[in-house]
């Protein structure tokens, strides 16, 4: 990745170097990011055959007249009403819009408005914020995570990597004034799903048939998930019903992936939903049914979004490349996993004094990497092929149990990125 700085703004190179240095100190492999001079008046991120152009309005000369991919507006001095009346474009990011009790950052995602709110007393150093956003984009963070983390990073000491929930902004779920609506916010108010004992989840096989549910429960597994991808499976409801019955027979925590209506109908212990599936569900009905809820996340923004609906556990992934399903995001890696876990450890779960949601790491985990994943501090390891393709599933389960009996935490180093 080349991060190219316009020559008119070459003094920002020092700030970018400082950001990269902090990232390196906290485990990220920054050697692949090469700083250089942009041939245009735009910042450029060049990787392989892809170039992302970026501008801002912080007084370093005029922006390029050409189309740019991301335009950061720090000096727009907009209120929420001004923003509503403006004719914004999809590539514009508005930073620090003033609202009655907070400030707001706004941007577009696939035609939908996304927003972060934060206390007006938060550090508002625009150049520092922009430098962190660009640095994180160069480190391959998606724009929503770059904006989320940069806002938090401004509120910690220079050499620190933000981990404390209190310094992070809050993703806005529903605000008609801004045309922000995630779809599930209306039925998410006051939801509270049953809590889980993070020390009792154990190995978490995700399997695609009720036969495998029975097989892993016979091995002594206490948490598992039925994930049948094909909605046209002829005996789908029968498999869901039998999986739930097996959970009761073995006193196990059996989660049903996606089919939340069948889960309610047959009294499931739990339901697991991906980010793309939350909107299709009814969170109020699930909460009223007393069903545990696990939700998938793929970064800072999604993580901070879903803790507002109080799930039972949070899945973090995918950690390594996987072929078991088409993934909307890139592999997170161990360094990001460890940092996400540190943030989660500061978030109230059942009460202000009970910190840390149960977490499940998922994606490409097997016995060759299980120890490294476990040392990131997660509550459970989700596995798919490691069990279902094993010659001796019981032996594999025993080896995973041995890995998960060790509670030492990883020391973040760049070679884990």
N, C-alpha and C positions, 0 to 999 in steps of 0.2 A: 504493500500500500504506500503510495506517495501522497503526502500532505503538502500541497503547494500553496505558498503564501504570496499574495500580491506584493510587488516591490514597494508600493506606496505604504504598505502596512507591515513592513519587514520587522518592525520593533515588536510585533506580537509573537514573533518566533520564540522569544525568551519565555513568554507565558506558556506557549504550547510545549516547550521543552520541560518546563516545570511540571505541567500536568502529566506528561509522559513519564517523567521521573517518579512522581508519586504512584502512578499506575504500576510501574515496574517494581517499586518497593513493596507493593501489595499483591505481587504475584503474576501480573499480566506480562505476556511476552510482547514487549514493545519494540524489539529489534527489527521487526518487519515493517515498522512505520518509518519511512524516510522523509525528512523535511527538505523542502526545496523551494524554489521561487516560481510563482505562477506566471505564465506568459500573458495572462489577462488581468483585469482588475478584480477578478473573482478568486476566492479560495477554491481550490480544486482537490478532490479526493480521487486519485487514479488507481484502479486495481484491474489488472488484466486488460480487458477491452472496455471497461466501464469507467466513466468519468462523472462525478457529481460536482456541480458548481454551486457555490454558496456565497451570499453577500449579506451585509448588515448595514445599518444606518448610524454607525457610531462615530461619524465625523472624520473618516480617513480619506476623504475624496469621494467623488461621485461613483455610484454603482454602475455596473455595466448596463448598456442599453439592451444587450442580448438577453434572451430568456435564460433564467437560472433555475436550478432545481429547488433550492431552498433560499427564501428571502426572510431574514430575521429583522423584525421591526421592534426596536427598543425605545425609540423616541416618538412613537406615534401618539403618545399621551391620550389614549382612548379611554373612555368609560365603556361600560357594558352597552349602554344605549347607543354610543357612537359606533361600536362594533356592529351592532344589529343593523344600523342604517348604512354601513359601508358596503361597498361592492368588492369583497375579498376574493382572492384567487387561491387555488388549491395549493400553491407552493409557498404561501405566505404563513409565517409563524409570528404571532404577536406575543410579546413578552412584557409582563407587568401591567396588564389592563387593570385599572382601578375599579374595585367594587366597594360596596358599603362597608364590609368588615374584613375584606381580604384582597389580595391581588391574584390575578389569573393569567396563566399562559395558555394560548389557544393555537391549534393547528388542525389541519384536515387529514383524515385517514380514509382513503377509498370513498371519498364523497361525504363522509360524516365528520362532524366537528368533535374533536377531543379536547379536553381541558384539564388543567391542574389548578388547584387553589392552594394558597399558602398565606400564612400570617404576614401582614404588611410590614412587620418588624424584621422579617427575614432579610438577610444580606442581599442587596440588589446591585452588586458590582457587575455591570453589564459586560465589560471586557473579560472579566474572570469567568462569567457564565458562558459567554460565547466560546472562550478558549476551551472550556471543559466539554461543551457540546461537540465541537469539532474534533477534539481529541477522542472522545468516545465513539463518534462516528468512524473515525479512522481505525479504532479498535474493533469495529464491526458490530457495535451496539445498534439496534434499530432506533429510529428517531424518538419514539415514545420513551424508551429507556434512557436515551441520552438526555432528553429534557428533564425527565424525572430525577435522575441521579445528579445532574448538574445543579439543580436547585438545592438538593440536600448538601452537596459538596461545598457550597458557598458558606455553610453554617458550621463547619468544623475547622480545626486548625490545619495549617497548610500541609503537613505531612501525613494527615489522617485520611483514611478511607471511610466515608460515611456509613455507619451501621445502625445508628439510633433512630428508631421509628419517629421520635419527636422532631427530628430535623428534616424529615421528608415531606414533600407536598402530598396532597390528597387528590387522586383522580376524581373528577366530577362525574357522577353517574347520571344525573337527571337535572337539567336546567332548561326550561322552555325558552328563557330569554336568549340563551346561546345556541339553541337548537341542538343541545346535547342530550342524547337519550340512548342508553345502551340496550334498551328493550326489556331488560329484566329488573330495572331499578324500581318500577312501580310496585312490583310484588315482592321486592326485597326488603322493604321497610320493616324494621322490627323483627326480622327473621332471626331465629336462634336455633341452630341445629345441635343435636346431642354432642356432648364432648366425648373424646376418646382418650384413653391412657396411652400416651406416646411410648411408654416403655413396654406395652403389651401388644403392639401391632406385629412385630416380628417380620419374617420373610413374607413377601406379598406377591405370590404368583398371579399373573393375569393370563387367563386361559380362555379358549374359544368354544368349549363345550361343557355340558353338565357332567359328562364322563370324566373329564379332567378335574372338574370341581371335586367330585367324589374321590378321585385318585390322590389329589394333593391333601385333602382333609384326612385321608387315611394315613398319610405320611406324618401327620401331627401339625400341619400348617394351621394357624389360627386366624389368618386374614387372607382372603383371596377375592378375585374379581372375575365375573363372567362377562366376557366381551365378545359378543357375536356381531360381526360387522354387517353381515347380509340380513337386511330386514325382511327378506323374502324366505328365510329359513322356515320350512313347513311347520316344524314343531317348536317354534320360537317360544311361545308362551309356556308350553309344557316344560321346556328346559329351564326357563326362568323360575317357574313354580317349583320345580324339583331342586334347583340350586338353593332356593330359599329354605326349603324343607331340610336339605342336607346341612345347612348352616345351623339350624336348630338342633338337629340330631347330634352334631359334633361340637355344639356350643362354640361356634366359630363366627367370625365377622365376615359375612359374604356380601360383597358389593355387586350391584348390577350396573353395567355400563350402559348409559343412554336411556334404556327403556324404563323411564321413571314412572309412567302410568301403570305398567305391569308390576313394578316394584311396590307401588302403593296398594294395588289391588291384592297382591299376595303377601303383604306384610313383610317386606324385605328389611334386613338390618340396615343396609346402606345403598346409596346410589353414587356412582361416579360420573361426572360430566366434564367434557372438554370445554374450552372457552367458547367454541363455536356452537356448542349444544345448550349453553345456559339459556339463551334467548328462547329456545324452543320448549323449555320446561316451565313449570309453575312452582317457583320457590316457596310461595305461601302454602300450597298444598303439601309439598314435601315436608316443610317445617311442622305443619299441623299434624302430619302423620307420624311425627317423631322419628323420622328416618335420618340416619347419619348421611352427611353429604361430603364427598371428596371432590375437589376441583383442580383441574390442570392449570398450570401457569408456565410461562416461558420467559419471564423477566421481571424487572422491577415494577413496571407500570401495571401489568396484569396482576401481580402479587398484591400490590397496594389497592387495586380495584376490588379484588374479591374478598379481602379481609373485612370489607365493609358489610358483607352479608353473613359473616360469622359461620363459615363452614366447619365441618368436623375435622378435616385435615386438608393439607395443601400438597399437591403433587408438583414436583420440580423437574423439569426436563425439557426436551430429551437431553440427557447428559452426553451420550456418545451417539455416533451415527447408528441408525436402526433401519431395518427393512420391513418391520412388522406393520407399519402403516405410513401413509403419506403425511409428512410433517410440515406445518406452516412456517416453522422457524428453523434456525440453524442450531446445531449441537451447542449446548451451553458450556460444556467442559467443567473441570473440577474447580478451577479458581472462581468462576462465577457462582457455582453451586455453593461453595464455602461462604462467599459474601452474601448470597441470598439467605443462607441459613443464619448467619450472624444478625442480619436485619430481622428475620422472623423471631429470633430469640429475644428480641426487645419489644415485640408486639403483644399486648394483653390478649389472653385466650379466653378463659372463662371469667376472669375478673382482672382488675388492675394489678393485683399482686401475683396472678398466675400468668407468667410470661412464656410465650413460645407456642405456636401452633404445632401439632404433630405434622411431620413432613414425610413425604414418600419420594425418593429419587427414582426416576424411571428413564429408560432409554439406553439400550445397548449394554446393560450391566450383566456381567458374568463373573466367574470365579477369578479371572485374570485381573480384573479391575475393582472387584467388590470392596477390598480393604481400603483402597484410596477413596472410593465414594463414601464408605461408612465413616471414615475419619473426618469427613466434612461436617459431621454432626447431625446428619439426618436421623429421623426416627425409624425409618424402614427402607428396605430395598425392594423395588418392584422388579420382577423378572418374568420373562416370557419364554424365549427359546432355551435359556439356561436350564429350565426344568423340563419343558416339553420335548426337547430334542436330546435330552441326556440318556445315555445307556442305562444309568442307574440313578433315577431321580432321588431315591432316599439318600444315597451317598452324597449327592450334590446338596440336598437340603441340610444334611449334617455339617457339611463344610461351610455353607453359608451361616449356619447357626454359630459355628466357631468364630467366624469373622465378626459377627455381630455381638459377640460376647465381650469384645474389646472396645472400650469407650474412650480411647485416646483420640485427641483431635489433631487434625493435620496442621502442619506449619506451612503457610502459604509461600510457595516458591514458584518462580516463573516456569519451571519445567513441568508444572501441573496444568498450565493454561490449555 
